[in-house]
Amino acid sequence: MKEICRHLGIPKKDMEPIIIAAWFHDVGHASTYYEHEEESIKMAERFLKMQRMDMESIEIVTSCIRSTKMPQQPNSLQARILCDADLYHLGSKDYFYWQILLRREWEISIGEIYTDIEWYEMNHRFLAEHCFHSAFGKNVLATQLKSNLSRLEDILLILK
């Protein structure tokens, strides 16, 4: 996420709420797998109020967290940055490594089990429909996403 902020020229002082939102955006998983963003928001608000963070910054944090709910709908630059950081792996050379971990997470956490064809088709659809939101995502991450999508197509050709 800091890479995205630096690329976009975000001053260090303006990074703090985005970084805090990144820390908190998935902590709701401790309570629930589905709709975890709302739990994450509650936990962040509670903690940040105890830390006496100003309400404007808390609103930035919670808005960023809310924007990561799928389908992502960021309504500010900060939220666009967090959304792209959240799904950074889609435009990463390590995409397939992270997909192995996600597949296992879903098996353990929510009992979702897929055949190889189902898994790769679902991932292909997700990548094909995904759009990055920041200039960094559109100019940097989207290139590798296209390469990952092409590799998924190759895998599906072999599996079918």
VENNORTA-V300949 format. One line per field, one symbol per residue. ss: DSSP state (2 for helix, 1 for strand, 0 for the rest). psi: psi as a letter, one per 40 degrees, with the letter a starting at -180 (. if undefined). Layout:
# VENNORTA-V300949
ss: ???
psi: ???
This chain:
# VENNORTA-V300949
ss: 0222222200022222222222220022220000022222222222222200002222222222222000000000222222222202222000222222222222222200000222222222222220000022222222222222222222222220
psi: dddddddefhiddedddddddddedededddidifdddddddddddddddefiiddddddddddddeehhhhgheiddddddddddfdddfieedddddddddddddddefhhiidddddddddddddehhididdddddddddddddddddddddddd.
